[in-house]
Amino acid sequence: MSNNVATPPAEAAAARQEPSLLPPVDVIEDAAGITLYADLPGVPKDKLNLRVEGDTLSIDAEVALPVPQGMEPTHAEVQLARYRRAFTLSKELDPGKVAADLSNGVLRVRIPKAEHAQPRRIQIQVN
């Protein structure tokens, strides 16, 4: 889901300082890994940047709500147009196998556990 466009360091640092909304997030863990659900209403796929750097998972998204031509909002309760959230990943997780999809304003991120942290069945031999 990353847009694969390199952002200059100074521009990226300025964007991180910009005020933003914290999206509500649910994290569900099972034996094979974690699934993270982030509510990102009004965010199209092309305005979503999901990245893993070291042990940090970052979500950066821009709200793009269409306004009909010739109209402008007279009242807006949410003034910020950007979501930003970061998570530190456990060493048990495999950041190289992150999978994500965006549907109906909800980002779903699946991060499996690393092979060494997966539960495994041990064969018992009978002598």
N, C-alpha and C positions, 0 to 999 in steps of 0.2 A: 504494500500500500504506500510505500514511500514514493515520492515523486522523482527521486533520483537526480535532483538538481542541487548542485553544490551551492550552499549559501556562504558568502564571504564571512569570515570570522567576526568582523565588526558588526555586520548586519545581523548575524545570528545572535550575538550578545545583546544587541539593542532589542531584538524581538523577545528575548527571554525576560527583559526588564519591563516590558509593556504589560499593563494590567490585563488580567485574563480571568475567566471563569474556571472554577474547579468542577469538572463534570462528575456527577454521582457515579460511583463504581461499585459493582458487586464482584467479589472474587470467590470462586468455588474451587475447592481442592478435592481431587479424587486420587485413587492409587496411582494413576498414570501421569498426573500433572495438575495444572491449574487452568481454569477458564475465567477470563476477566470480561465483564460486561460493562461498557461505559456508555452512558446516555449522552449523545451528541446531536440533539435536534437541530435541524437547519444546516447541517454540515454535509456538503457533497463529497464524493470520493476524491475528487481532484484537489480538494482543500484540506485533506487529512494527511498528516505526516506521522507515521509510526516508525520509531527506530529503536534499535538496541545498541548501546555504546558501553562496552565493558559489562558491568552488572546492572546497568540502568535501562529500563524500558521507558521511553518518552512518548507521550501523545501530545501532538500540537495540531489544532484544527481551527479553521476559520468558518464562521457562520456566514452563509450566503442566502438570505431570505429574499426572494424576489418581491418587488413592489410593482404593482401595475403601473404602466406608463401614465404619466400625468398626475400621479398620486404620490403623496408622501405621508408618513405616519404622523398623527397629531399627538400620540401618546405612546411611549415605549418604556416599559418597566426595566427591560434589560438593555443597558447601554453598551456593554462590552460585546465585541464581535469575535472573540477568540477564546477557545478552551485550551487549557494546558494542564498536564498532570504528569508526574514522574514516579516510578516505582523502582525500588531496589530488588533485584532478583536474587533468590536463594541460590546457593551453589548446587543444590539438588536439581535445578532446572536446566534445560538445554536451550540456550538462547539462539542456537543455530537452527532450530526447528520450529520457530514461531510461525503460526498461521493466523490470519486475520480476515474477517469479512465485515462489511458494513451493510446493514439492512434496516430500513424504517427508522433511521436515526439512532440505531444501537450498534456500537462497535463490539464485536466478539473477537477476543484474542485467546488463542489456545497455545499454551507453552507446556510441552511434555517434560516429564522428569528425565534427567540424564540416565543413561543406561545403568550406571553404577547405583543409582538411587531407586530404580524400578524394583518392585517386589518380584521375586522369582520363586518358582517352585523347585525344590531340591529332590532329585531322584533318590529313592531309597533302594539299595540293592539287598537282595536276600541271599544269604550264603547257605 
